[in-house]
């Protein structure tokens, strides 16, 4: 059946899994907070429409290159989208692990 090392591993995974709801809620909130902060406080970093408007009205710093000014907010936006997808993926993985742990506990209880 399960060795002592296996049982210790399962218990360790249970403890780690207990903390996931706190971490899983905090990560997206932090991600959204940072994005909103950048969007509102430094729109040149996160708002491509703002940068395009600055380009069209010639209010952008002349030393800045136009193409880099547009690419920067797009890059930041894609970074946040990627982080959001990663957080969703981890949520699903933790959910699956909980199911596996529950199945193992049921099997142990039956024996």
CORMOUR-V731635 format. One record per residue. N is the residue number from 0. PSI is psi in degrees with one decimal (NA if undefined). D_FIRST is the distance of its C-alpha to the first C-alpha in whole Angstrom. Layout:
N&PSI&D_FIRST  N&PSI&D_FIRST
//
This chain:
0&-134.8&0  1&134.9&4  2&171.8&7  3&-37.7&10  4&-39.5&12  5&-43.0&10  6&-39.6&10  7&-41.9&14  8&-44.7&14  9&-42.4&14  10&-40.4&16  11&-42.0&18  12&-35.8&18  13&-44.2&19  14&-44.6&22  15&-41.0&23  16&-27.9&23  17&-31.7&25  18&-10.6&28  19&-42.0&28  20&-38.3&31  21&-48.0&33  22&-41.9&33  23&-27.5&33  24&-37.8&36  25&-41.5&38  26&-51.8&38  27&-34.4&40  28&-41.7&42  29&-42.3&43  30&-46.2&43  31&-40.9&46  32&-46.1&47  33&-42.1&48  34&-46.6&49  35&-40.2&51  36&-48.9&53  37&-41.0&54  38&-39.9&55  39&-39.6&57  40&-36.8&58  41&73.9&58  42&-19.6&59  43&-22.7&59  44&-27.3&56  45&-5.5&54  46&97.1&57  47&-29.4&58  48&-36.2&61  49&-43.3&62  50&-42.3&63  51&-40.5&64  52&-42.8&67  53&-38.6&67  54&-43.4&68  55&-31.2&70  56&5.6&72  57&34.5&73  58&0.9&71  59&142.3&69  60&124.2&69  61&-23.4&71  62&-16.6&69  63&142.3&66  64&135.0&65  65&-45.3&65  66&-38.7&62  67&-31.3&60  68&-31.7&61  69&-37.3&59  70&-35.4&56  71&-53.1&55  72&-32.8&55  73&-40.2&53  74&-44.4&51  75&-44.1&50  76&-45.7&49  77&-34.5&47  78&-46.4&45  79&-37.0&45  80&-43.6&44  81&-43.3&41  82&-38.9&40  83&-43.9&39  84&-40.9&38  85&-42.8&35  86&-42.0&35  87&-42.6&34  88&-43.5&31  89&-40.4&30  90&-46.3&30  91&-39.3&28  92&-41.2&25  93&-40.1&25  94&-42.8&25  95&-39.8&22  96&-39.6&20  97&-39.2&20  98&-43.7&20  99&-43.1&16  100&-42.0&15  101&-40.5&17  102&-41.5&15  103&-42.4&11  104&-40.0&13  105&-39.9&14  106&-40.6&10  107&-37.1&9  108&-31.4&13  109&-25.6&13  110&NA&10
//
